[in-house]
C-alpha cells in the first residue's frame, strides 16, 4: 500500500504550454509547482468566501432585517425634513425681504421684529421687486446689525455707515430746498427736496436698480443697491427711466422729479438712504442746496 507523501506532492512541477491549433506552434509556456497551485487556490477560495459572507450579510440584512430597513428609512426622512426646513426658512426670509421693501417704498414704519434688507445681489424680477438670495456673509451681517427696536436706527458719522461711506462718493440726487428733514421719530426716514418741475433725478452712486414701481402713497418709486450695503430710494417721481436689474453709474439720470402719490403735496423728491438695516440722515452725507 502506497503511503501519502505530501513532500513529494508539493515538489511536483507542471508545465503549461499554449499552442496554436493550426500548426501546434508554441505561443507561450509557464511552469507551476503543486505548492504554488495549492497556495493560489487557497487564496482565491478565501477571497471568494469573504466576499460571499460580506455580501450575504449586507444584502440579506437589507432584505430581511426589518430594523435595518426602518433605520435607513428614518435617515432618509430626517434628511428630507432638514431640506424642507431649510427651504421654508429661505422662503420666509425672501417673503420678509419683499414685505420690508414694500413698507419702505410706501413710507410706512416697520413692525417690531422686522428687518430692513441689507443686501441685494443680482436676482430675478418679480412684480417690480428682486428676489433676495441670502449668502452666509449677509446673514452674519444682518445678525450683527439687527436692531431690537421698532424704529430704524439713526446713524451718524461715527458709525459703521461713515466708514463704509468713506469708500463711496455720493452724488447729489437733485438740487433744491429741503422742506422736510430726516425725522425717524415721526416715521419720516428721508428728506423732502423741493425742485423745479421736470428736473432730472440722479443716482447717488454706482449700483443696480432693485425696484422700479408705483404705489398709491409714494407714486413712482425707484430703489438702487450700492456697494458697501447702501440702499437709496427716490419717491414721488413723475417718470421712471430705469428698470429692475439695470446697472447705473453715479450721476446717471434715473427718473424725473414729480408730484405722484397720495402723500405728495407738490413737486418734490422724497429721498431715503439706508445702510445695513439702519435709516441714515441723508444730509450728513449729501449736500442738496
Backbone as numpy.savetxt, mean C-alpha at the origin, in Angstrom:
# Nx Ny Nz CAx CAy CAz Cx Cy Cz
28.51 -84.34 1.54 27.66 -83.15 1.54 28.55 -81.90 1.54
28.24 -81.03 0.56 29.06 -79.82 0.45 28.68 -78.82 1.52
29.74 -78.23 2.07 29.53 -77.23 3.11 29.42 -75.83 2.50
28.50 -75.00 3.06 28.30 -73.62 2.56 29.50 -72.80 2.97
30.23 -72.30 1.99 31.44 -71.52 2.26 31.19 -70.07 1.83
30.90 -69.18 2.79 30.60 -67.77 2.52 31.81 -67.06 1.95
33.00 -67.44 2.41 34.21 -66.77 1.95 34.42 -66.96 0.45
34.21 -68.21 0.01 34.39 -68.48 -1.41 33.35 -67.76 -2.26
32.12 -67.70 -1.71 31.05 -67.02 -2.46 31.36 -65.54 -2.64
31.84 -64.91 -1.57 32.14 -63.47 -1.65 33.31 -63.16 -2.56
34.17 -64.18 -2.76 35.32 -63.98 -3.63 35.02 -64.22 -5.10
33.85 -64.72 -5.38 33.47 -64.96 -6.77 33.35 -63.63 -7.53
33.80 -63.65 -8.78 33.73 -62.46 -9.61 33.02 -62.79 -10.90
32.29 -61.78 -11.40 31.51 -61.97 -12.61 31.86 -60.87 -13.60
31.86 -61.23 -14.84 32.16 -60.28 -15.91 30.89 -60.07 -16.73
30.48 -58.83 -16.79 29.30 -58.45 -17.56 29.77 -57.80 -18.86
29.31 -58.40 -19.98 29.73 -57.94 -21.30 28.49 -57.53 -22.09
28.57 -56.36 -22.73 27.48 -55.88 -23.58 27.95 -55.96 -25.03
27.23 -56.75 -25.88 27.60 -56.96 -27.27 26.49 -56.46 -28.20
26.88 -56.17 -29.42 25.93 -55.84 -30.46 25.27 -57.12 -30.96
23.98 -57.04 -31.20 23.25 -58.23 -31.63 23.65 -58.66 -33.04
24.02 -57.74 -33.89 24.30 -58.07 -35.28 25.59 -58.90 -35.42
26.65 -58.40 -34.84 27.93 -59.09 -35.04 28.60 -59.52 -33.74
27.89 -59.34 -32.61 28.39 -59.75 -31.29 29.69 -59.04 -30.90
29.96 -57.89 -31.49 31.13 -57.13 -31.08 30.89 -56.52 -29.71
31.97 -56.42 -28.92 31.87 -55.95 -27.54 31.73 -54.42 -27.52
30.67 -53.97 -26.88 30.49 -52.52 -26.71 31.04 -52.04 -25.38
30.82 -52.85 -24.36 31.29 -52.47 -23.02 31.33 -53.70 -22.14
32.14 -53.62 -21.10 32.22 -54.73 -20.15 32.66 -54.20 -18.80
32.21 -54.85 -17.76 32.63 -54.49 -16.41 32.47 -55.70 -15.52
33.28 -55.74 -14.47 33.28 -56.89 -13.57 32.72 -56.51 -12.22
32.07 -57.45 -11.59 31.51 -57.26 -10.26 31.78 -58.50 -9.44
32.14 -58.26 -8.18 32.30 -59.40 -7.28 30.97 -59.68 -6.60
30.85 -60.86 -6.05 29.62 -61.23 -5.35 29.39 -60.34 -4.15
30.49 -59.95 -3.50 30.36 -59.07 -2.32 29.77 -57.72 -2.71
30.24 -57.15 -3.82 29.71 -55.87 -4.27 28.23 -55.98 -4.63
27.89 -57.10 -5.24 26.48 -57.30 -5.61 25.61 -57.37 -4.37
26.09 -58.07 -3.33 25.33 -58.17 -2.08 25.17 -56.80 -1.41
26.28 -56.03 -1.36 26.22 -54.70 -0.73 25.28 -53.78 -1.50
25.39 -53.80 -2.82 24.52 -52.95 -3.64 23.06 -53.34 -3.49
22.81 -54.64 -3.47 21.43 -55.12 -3.31 20.86 -54.71 -1.95
21.70 -54.82 -0.91 21.24 -54.42 0.43 20.94 -52.93 0.49
21.81 -52.13 -0.16 21.58 -50.68 -0.16 20.29 -50.31 -0.89
20.06 -50.90 -2.06 18.84 -50.63 -2.82 17.61 -51.07 -2.04
17.72 -52.21 -1.37 16.60 -52.70 -0.57 16.26 -51.74 0.56
17.31 -51.25 1.27 17.08 -50.33 2.39 16.46 -49.02 1.90
16.92 -48.51 0.77 16.36 -47.26 0.23 14.89 -47.45 -0.12
14.58 -48.52 -0.82 13.19 -48.79 -1.22 12.32 -49.00 0.02
12.85 -49.74 1.01 12.09 -50.00 2.22 11.82 -48.71 2.99
12.85 -47.84 3.09 12.66 -46.58 3.82 11.63 -45.68 3.14
11.72 -45.60 1.80 10.75 -44.78 1.07 9.34 -45.34 1.22
9.23 -46.65 1.21 7.91 -47.27 1.35 7.31 -46.98 2.72
8.14 -47.10 3.76 7.64 -46.81 5.11 7.23 -45.36 5.25
8.07 -44.45 4.72 7.78 -43.01 4.83 6.50 -42.64 4.08
6.38 -43.13 2.85 5.18 -42.82 2.08 3.94 -43.45 2.68
4.10 -44.62 3.23 2.95 -45.30 3.85 2.43 -44.51 5.04
3.37 -44.01 5.85 2.96 -43.25 7.03 2.26 -41.96 6.64
2.85 -41.23 5.70 2.26 -39.93 5.34 0.97 -40.08 4.56
0.96 -40.96 3.56 -0.25 -41.12 2.74 -1.38 -41.75 3.53
-1.07 -42.82 4.25 -2.13 -43.48 5.02 -2.64 -42.58 6.14
-1.72 -41.83 6.71 -2.16 -40.92 7.78 -3.09 -39.84 7.22
-2.78 -39.37 6.02 -3.61 -38.36 5.39 -4.97 -38.93 5.00
-5.00 -40.18 4.60 -6.25 -40.78 4.13 -7.14 -41.29 5.26
-6.50 -41.89 6.27 -7.27 -42.62 7.27 -7.25 -42.00 8.66
-6.30 -41.08 8.92 -6.22 -40.47 10.26 -7.10 -39.22 10.29
-8.21 -39.28 10.99 -9.16 -38.16 11.04 -8.56 -36.94 11.72
-7.76 -37.14 12.75 -7.17 -36.01 13.47 -6.20 -35.23 12.57
-5.43 -35.95 11.74 -4.51 -35.28 10.83 -5.26 -34.45 9.81
-6.33 -34.98 9.25 -7.13 -34.23 8.28 -7.77 -33.01 8.93
-8.22 -33.18 10.16 -8.84 -32.06 10.86 -7.84 -30.94 11.13
-6.61 -31.32 11.51 -5.57 -30.32 11.77 -5.22 -29.55 10.49
-5.15 -30.29 9.37 -4.84 -29.63 8.11 -5.93 -28.65 7.72
-7.19 -29.06 7.90 -8.32 -28.17 7.59 -8.32 -26.95 8.50
-8.00 -27.17 9.77 -7.96 -26.06 10.72 -6.90 -25.04 10.33
-5.73 -25.54 9.93 -4.66 -24.63 9.49 -5.09 -23.81 8.28
-5.76 -24.45 7.33 -6.23 -23.72 6.15 -7.28 -22.68 6.52
-8.18 -23.04 7.44 -9.22 -22.11 7.86 -8.61 -20.90 8.57
-7.61 -21.14 9.43 -6.96 -20.04 10.14 -6.23 -19.11 9.16
-5.57 -19.71 8.17 -4.87 -18.89 7.18 -5.86 -18.03 6.39
-6.99 -18.63 5.99 -8.00 -17.86 5.26 -8.61 -16.78 6.15
-8.79 -17.10 7.43 -9.35 -16.10 8.36 -8.43 -14.90 8.51
-7.11 -15.16 8.59 -6.15 -14.06 8.67 -6.19 -13.19 7.42
-6.31 -13.83 6.25 -6.37 -13.07 5.01 -7.63 -12.21 4.96
-8.76 -12.78 5.39 -10.02 -12.02 5.40 -9.93 -10.85 6.35
-9.36 -11.06 7.54 -9.22 -9.97 8.51 -8.35 -8.85 7.93
-7.25 -9.22 7.27 -6.37 -8.21 6.67 -7.10 -7.42 5.60
-7.88 -8.12 4.77 -8.63 -7.43 3.71 -9.67 -6.49 4.30
-10.36 -6.92 5.38 -11.36 -6.08 6.01 -10.73 -4.81 6.59
-9.55 -4.97 7.20 -8.86 -3.80 7.76 -8.50 -2.82 6.65
-7.98 -3.33 5.52 -7.62 -2.46 4.41 -8.85 -1.76 3.84
-9.96 -2.49 3.75 -11.20 -1.88 3.22 -11.67 -0.77 4.14
-11.64 -1.01 5.47 -12.07 0.03 6.42 -11.18 1.26 6.32
-9.87 1.05 6.16 -8.96 2.19 6.04 -9.25 3.00 4.80
-9.52 2.32 3.69 -9.80 3.03 2.45 -11.12 3.77 2.55
-12.13 3.14 3.18 -13.41 3.81 3.35 -13.26 5.04 4.24
-12.46 4.91 5.31 -12.25 6.04 6.21 -11.51 7.17 5.50
-10.52 6.79 4.68 -9.79 7.80 3.91 -10.72 8.60 3.01
-11.61 7.91 2.29 -12.55 8.58 1.39 -13.52 9.45 2.19
-14.03 8.93 3.33 -14.95 9.72 4.16 -14.29 10.99 4.66
-13.02 10.89 5.10 -12.31 12.06 5.62 -12.05 13.09 4.52
-11.70 12.60 3.32 -11.50 13.52 2.20 -12.79 14.27 1.90
-13.92 13.54 1.92 -15.20 14.18 1.64 -15.56 15.22 2.71
-15.24 14.93 3.98 -15.48 15.90 5.04 -14.64 17.15 4.85
-13.39 16.95 4.43 -12.49 18.09 4.23 -13.01 19.00 3.12
-13.38 18.39 1.98 -13.80 19.23 0.86 -15.16 19.85 1.10
-15.96 19.28 2.02 -17.25 19.89 2.36 -17.09 20.96 3.43
-15.91 21.03 4.05 -15.68 22.02 5.09 -16.28 21.62 6.41
-16.54 20.33 6.62 -17.13 19.87 7.87 -16.05 19.35 8.80
-16.24 19.49 10.12 -15.23 19.01 11.08 -15.22 17.49 11.13
-14.06 16.95 11.49 -13.94 15.51 11.64 -14.51 15.09 12.98
-15.03 13.86 13.01 -15.55 13.33 14.26 -14.42 12.74 15.08
-14.69 12.51 16.38 -13.67 11.97 17.27 -13.26 10.59 16.78
-11.94 10.34 16.77 -11.43 9.05 16.36 -11.08 8.98 14.90
-11.48 9.98 14.11 -11.17 9.96 12.69 -9.81 10.60 12.45
-9.20 10.25 11.35 -7.88 10.76 11.01 -7.92 11.45 9.67
-7.05 12.45 9.52 -6.86 13.07 8.22 -5.93 12.18 7.41
-6.21 11.94 6.13 -5.29 11.14 5.32 -3.93 11.81 5.24
-2.88 11.01 5.36 -1.54 11.58 5.41 -0.72 11.34 4.17
-1.13 10.43 3.32 -0.35 10.17 2.13 -1.24 9.58 1.06
-1.03 10.02 -0.16 -1.83 9.51 -1.27 -0.91 9.13 -2.41
-0.43 7.86 -2.44 0.37 7.43 -3.57 -0.47 7.33 -4.82
0.15 7.06 -5.97 -0.61 6.94 -7.19 -1.63 5.83 -7.03
-2.86 6.11 -7.44 -3.95 5.18 -7.16 -4.98 5.26 -8.25
-6.08 4.48 -8.07 -7.15 4.44 -9.05 -8.17 5.52 -8.78
-8.89 5.96 -9.81 -9.93 6.96 -9.66 -11.25 6.29 -9.30
-11.96 6.86 -8.36 -13.29 6.38 -8.01 -14.13 7.58 -7.59
-15.09 7.99 -8.41 -15.97 9.12 -8.11 -15.18 10.38 -7.80
-14.11 10.63 -8.51 -13.34 11.86 -8.34 -12.38 11.84 -7.18
-12.26 10.69 -6.50 -11.34 10.59 -5.37 -10.49 9.35 -5.56
-9.22 9.45 -5.22 -8.34 8.30 -5.42 -8.46 7.35 -4.25
-8.28 6.04 -4.54 -8.28 5.01 -3.50 -6.92 4.94 -2.86
-6.88 5.01 -1.52 -5.61 5.01 -0.81 -5.03 3.61 -0.73
-3.72 3.49 -0.93 -3.01 2.24 -0.75 -2.01 2.46 0.38
-2.31 1.89 1.54 -1.52 2.19 2.73 -0.25 1.36 2.74
0.89 2.02 2.86 2.16 1.33 3.00 2.49 1.21 4.49
3.48 0.36 4.79 3.87 0.21 6.19 4.41 1.51 6.76
5.16 2.26 5.93 5.69 3.54 6.40 4.60 4.52 6.72
3.55 4.56 5.88 2.43 5.46 6.12 1.71 5.10 7.40
1.53 3.78 7.65 0.86 3.36 8.87 1.62 3.83 10.11
2.96 3.70 10.06 3.75 4.14 11.21 3.64 5.64 11.40
3.65 6.39 10.30 3.53 7.85 10.39 2.18 8.24 10.98
1.12 7.55 10.53 -0.21 7.87 11.04 -0.32 7.59 12.54
0.29 6.48 12.98 0.26 6.18 14.40 1.05 7.21 15.20
2.16 7.67 14.62 3.01 8.63 15.33 2.35 9.99 15.46
1.63 10.41 14.41 1.08 11.76 14.38 -0.42 11.79 14.64
-1.01 10.65 15.03 -2.45 10.64 15.29 -2.76 11.49 16.51
-3.79 12.33 16.40 -4.19 13.19 17.50 -5.46 12.66 18.14
-5.53 12.52 19.47 -6.74 12.01 20.12 -7.85 13.03 20.18
-7.58 14.31 19.91 -8.61 15.33 20.01 -9.51 15.32 18.81
-10.69 15.92 18.95 -11.65 15.94 17.86 -11.26 16.96 16.80
-10.49 17.98 17.16 -10.12 19.04 16.23 -8.73 18.80 15.67
-8.48 19.13 14.42 -7.12 19.04 13.88 -6.16 19.92 14.67
-4.91 19.51 14.68 -3.91 20.20 15.48 -3.32 21.36 14.70
-3.20 22.51 15.33 -2.57 23.67 14.70 -1.06 23.50 14.76
-0.43 23.53 13.62 1.03 23.39 13.55 1.67 24.76 13.48
2.87 24.86 14.04 3.59 26.12 13.98 4.98 25.87 13.41
5.79 26.92 13.31 7.09 26.80 12.64 8.08 25.96 13.44
7.74 25.60 14.68 8.62 24.75 15.45 8.23 23.29 15.34
7.20 22.97 14.57 6.70 21.60 14.46 7.38 20.87 13.33
6.97 19.58 13.16 7.53 18.76 12.08 7.19 19.34 10.72
6.06 20.04 10.62 5.66 20.62 9.34 6.67 21.65 8.87
7.21 22.42 9.80 8.17 23.45 9.42 9.45 22.84 8.87
9.92 21.77 9.50 11.14 21.12 9.01 10.91 20.50 7.64
9.72 19.88 7.44 9.42 19.30 6.13 9.21 20.39 5.08
8.62 21.51 5.50 8.36 22.60 4.56 9.66 23.26 4.11
10.73 23.09 4.91 12.00 23.68 4.54 12.54 23.15 3.23
12.10 21.93 2.86 12.57 21.33 1.62 11.61 21.58 0.47
10.51 22.31 0.74 9.50 22.57 -0.29 9.28 24.07 -0.40
9.31 24.61 -1.62 9.01 26.02 -1.83 7.54 26.14 -2.21
6.80 26.95 -1.45 5.37 27.12 -1.70 5.11 28.38 -2.53
4.44 28.21 -3.67 3.97 29.34 -4.45 2.70 29.91 -3.79
2.46 31.17 -4.04 1.20 31.77 -3.59 0.09 31.33 -4.54
-0.97 30.68 -4.03 -2.02 30.19 -4.93 -2.76 31.32 -5.63
-2.96 32.45 -4.91 -3.63 33.60 -5.51 -3.32 34.83 -4.66
-3.14 35.97 -5.30 -2.89 37.21 -4.59 -4.22 37.88 -4.26
-4.34 38.40 -3.03 -5.56 39.07 -2.65 -5.60 39.39 -1.18
-6.77 39.81 -0.73 -6.97 40.20 0.67 -7.53 39.02 1.45
-6.89 38.71 2.59 -7.35 37.61 3.43 -8.52 38.12 4.28
-9.73 37.68 3.92 -10.92 38.15 4.62 -11.27 37.30 5.83
-10.86 36.06 5.84 -11.12 35.17 6.98 -9.87 34.36 7.25
-9.36 34.49 8.45 -8.12 33.82 8.80 -8.36 32.39 9.27
-7.27 31.70 9.48 -7.29 30.32 9.98 -7.86 30.30 11.39
-8.94 29.52 11.61 -9.61 29.47 12.91 -10.18 28.07 13.14
-9.32 27.12 13.53 -9.80 25.74 13.69 -10.81 25.57 14.81
-10.79 26.48 15.79 -11.76 26.37 16.88 -13.18 26.49 16.35
-13.36 27.31 15.32 -14.67 27.50 14.69 -14.79 26.73 13.37
-14.03 25.66 13.26 -14.10 24.77 12.10 -13.73 25.48 10.79
-12.88 26.48 10.87 -12.40 27.13 9.65 -10.93 26.76 9.49
-10.66 25.71 8.69 -9.33 25.10 8.65 -8.45 25.67 7.54
-8.79 26.84 7.05 -7.98 27.47 6.02 -8.13 28.98 6.06
-7.83 29.62 4.95 -8.00 31.08 4.84 -8.85 31.38 3.61
-9.62 32.46 3.69 -10.40 32.95 2.56 -9.67 34.15 1.95
-9.40 34.08 0.67 -8.66 35.13 -0.02 -9.56 35.75 -1.09
-9.89 37.02 -0.92 -10.71 37.72 -1.92 -9.81 38.17 -3.07
-10.23 37.83 -4.27 -9.44 38.18 -5.46 -10.38 38.63 -6.57
-9.80 39.18 -7.61 -10.58 39.62 -8.76 -11.21 38.43 -9.46
-12.32 38.65 -10.11 -12.99 37.57 -10.83 -12.14 37.02 -11.95
-12.28 35.73 -12.16 -11.56 35.00 -13.22 -10.05 34.99 -13.04
-9.58 35.23 -11.81 -8.15 35.13 -11.55 -7.74 33.65 -11.52
-6.57 33.30 -12.07 -6.13 31.90 -12.02 -5.65 31.51 -10.63
-5.89 30.25 -10.27 -5.42 29.69 -9.00 -4.25 28.77 -9.31
-3.14 28.94 -8.59 -1.91 28.21 -8.88 -1.67 27.10 -7.85
-1.07 26.03 -8.30 -0.62 24.97 -7.40 0.52 25.50 -6.56
0.50 25.23 -5.26 1.52 25.79 -4.38 2.86 25.07 -4.51
2.85 23.83 -5.05 4.10 23.08 -5.19 3.85 21.91 -6.15
4.92 21.24 -6.50 4.78 20.05 -7.34 3.93 19.01 -6.63
3.16 18.25 -7.39 2.35 17.22 -6.76 1.45 16.51 -7.75
0.52 15.73 -7.20 -0.44 14.95 -7.99 -1.84 15.31 -7.54
-2.74 15.53 -8.48 -4.13 15.86 -8.16 -4.81 14.60 -7.62
-5.34 14.68 -6.40 -5.99 13.53 -5.79 -7.51 13.63 -5.85
-8.05 14.84 -6.06 -9.48 14.97 -6.26 -9.78 16.21 -7.08
-10.81 16.10 -7.86 -11.27 17.22 -8.69 -12.77 17.02 -8.82
-13.53 17.72 -7.98 -14.94 17.40 -7.87 -15.75 18.64 -7.52
-17.05 18.41 -7.27 -17.96 19.50 -6.90 -18.81 19.04 -5.74
-18.99 19.94 -4.74 -19.88 19.65 -3.62 -20.85 20.81 -3.43
-21.94 20.54 -2.74 -22.96 21.57 -2.54 -22.41 22.73 -1.72
-21.67 22.43 -0.65 -21.20 23.48 0.26 -20.01 24.26 -0.28
-19.06 23.56 -0.91 -17.80 24.22 -1.31 -17.63 24.34 -2.81
-18.63 23.98 -3.59 -18.55 24.15 -5.04 -17.48 23.30 -5.68
-16.80 23.88 -6.67 -15.73 23.16 -7.35 -14.49 23.13 -6.46
-14.01 21.91 -6.19 -12.87 21.72 -5.28 -11.81 20.89 -5.97
-10.55 21.28 -5.74 -9.43 20.49 -6.25 -8.44 20.28 -5.10
-7.89 19.08 -5.00 -6.93 18.75 -3.95 -5.66 18.17 -4.55
-4.52 18.52 -3.98 -3.22 18.10 -4.51 -2.38 17.51 -3.39
-1.77 16.36 -3.67 -0.81 15.73 -2.75 0.59 16.17 -3.14
1.34 16.71 -2.15 2.71 17.16 -2.39 3.68 16.28 -1.61
4.95 16.38 -1.96 5.96 15.62 -1.21 6.06 16.19 0.20
6.65 15.39 1.09 6.70 15.80 2.49 5.38 15.60 3.19
4.43 14.87 2.54 3.12 14.58 3.10 2.29 15.83 3.36
2.37 16.79 2.45 1.51 17.98 2.47 0.33 17.76 1.53
-0.83 18.25 1.96 -2.04 18.25 1.15 -2.55 19.68 1.04
-2.91 20.10 -0.17 -3.49 21.43 -0.34 -4.85 21.30 -1.01
-5.81 22.12 -0.54 -7.17 22.11 -1.08 -7.58 23.53 -1.49
-8.23 23.62 -2.66 -8.63 24.89 -3.24 -10.14 24.80 -3.50
-10.93 25.66 -2.82 -12.39 25.51 -2.85 -13.08 26.76 -3.43
-14.33 26.56 -3.82 -15.20 27.62 -4.37 -14.74 28.11 -5.74
-14.05 27.25 -6.49 -13.58 27.65 -7.82 -14.76 27.71 -8.80
-14.58 28.52 -9.84 -15.60 28.57 -10.89 -15.36 27.49 -11.94
-14.08 27.18 -12.18 -13.71 26.16 -13.17 -12.51 25.38 -12.64
-12.53 24.06 -12.84 -11.39 23.20 -12.51 -10.67 22.83 -13.80
-9.34 23.01 -13.82 -8.57 22.79 -15.03 -7.72 21.52 -14.99
-7.77 20.79 -13.89 -7.01 19.55 -13.77 -7.93 18.42 -13.32
-7.55 17.21 -13.73 -8.31 16.02 -13.38 -7.53 15.17 -12.37
-8.23 14.23 -11.74 -7.59 13.33 -10.79 -6.49 12.53 -11.49
-5.33 12.48 -10.86 -4.19 11.76 -11.43 -3.23 12.64 -12.20
-3.62 13.87 -12.52 -2.72 14.77 -13.25 -1.54 15.16 -12.36
-0.37 15.20 -12.96 0.83 15.67 -12.25 1.01 17.15 -12.55
1.16 17.95 -11.49 1.29 19.40 -11.67 2.63 19.86 -11.11
3.09 21.00 -11.62 4.30 21.65 -11.11 3.89 22.87 -10.30
4.73 23.25 -9.35 4.45 24.44 -8.58 4.29 25.65 -9.48
3.18 26.41 -9.32 2.93 27.56 -10.17 2.03 27.27 -11.35
1.70 25.99 -11.59 0.76 25.65 -12.67 -0.65 26.14 -12.31
-1.39 26.58 -13.32 -2.78 26.98 -13.10 -3.63 25.73 -12.98
-4.35 25.59 -11.87 -5.17 24.40 -11.64 -6.66 24.70 -11.67
-7.03 25.98 -11.49 -8.44 26.34 -11.49 -8.59 27.85 -11.67
-9.84 28.30 -11.72 -10.17 29.72 -11.80 -11.00 30.09 -10.58
-10.62 31.17 -9.90 -11.33 31.57 -8.69 -12.80 31.84 -9.02
-13.66 31.53 -8.03 -15.08 31.70 -8.31 -15.90 31.91 -7.06
-17.19 31.65 -7.20 -18.16 31.89 -6.11 -19.17 30.74 -6.09
-18.65 29.52 -6.08 -19.53 28.35 -6.13 -19.67 27.72 -4.76
-20.80 27.07 -4.52 -21.05 26.40 -3.25 -21.89 27.25 -2.33
-22.71 26.59 -1.50 -23.62 27.29 -0.59 -22.88 28.10 0.47
-21.64 27.73 0.81 -20.90 28.44 1.85 -20.18 29.68 1.32
-20.24 29.92 0.02 -19.55 31.07 -0.56 -20.50 32.26 -0.66
-19.97 33.44 -0.27 -20.77 34.68 -0.32 -20.17 35.71 -1.27
-19.22 35.29 -2.09 -18.59 36.20 -3.02 -17.40 35.54 -3.67
-16.88 36.18 -4.70 -15.74 35.61 -5.42 -14.52 35.56 -4.51
-14.08 34.37 -4.17 -12.90 34.23 -3.32 -12.40 32.78 -3.40
-11.20 32.57 -2.85 -10.62 31.23 -2.77 -10.51 30.84 -1.30
-11.08 29.68 -0.98 -10.84 29.11 0.35 -9.71 28.10 0.19
-8.59 28.37 0.86 -7.38 27.54 0.71 -7.04 26.87 2.03
-6.76 25.56 1.97 -6.37 24.80 3.16 -5.06 24.08 2.90
-4.25 23.96 3.97 -2.97 23.26 3.91 -2.92 22.28 5.08
-2.67 21.01 4.77 -2.64 19.95 5.78 -1.29 19.25 5.73
-0.89 18.73 6.91 0.38 18.01 6.98 0.29 16.92 8.04
0.41 15.68 7.60 0.42 14.53 8.52 -0.75 14.56 9.50
-1.94 14.80 9.00 -3.12 14.77 9.86 -3.39 16.03 10.62
-2.62 17.09 10.37 -2.81 18.34 11.10 -3.13 19.46 10.12
-4.07 20.31 10.52 -4.39 21.50 9.72 -3.36 22.58 10.04
-2.77 23.16 9.01 -1.77 24.21 9.18 -2.37 25.59 8.92
-1.77 26.60 9.51 -2.14 27.97 9.21 -1.39 28.38 7.94
-2.08 28.51 6.81 -1.38 28.81 5.55 -0.55 30.08 5.59
-0.98 31.07 6.41 -0.26 32.34 6.43 1.10 32.23 7.10
1.37 31.13 7.80 2.70 30.93 8.37 3.68 30.40 7.34
3.16 29.96 6.19 4.01 29.38 5.16 3.92 30.12 3.82
2.83 30.86 3.60 2.58 31.48 2.30 2.15 32.94 2.51
2.62 33.83 1.66 2.21 35.24 1.66 1.14 35.44 0.58
0.00 36.01 0.96 -1.12 36.16 0.02 -1.27 37.57 -0.52
-0.70 38.59 0.18 -0.89 39.96 -0.30 0.30 40.46 -1.11
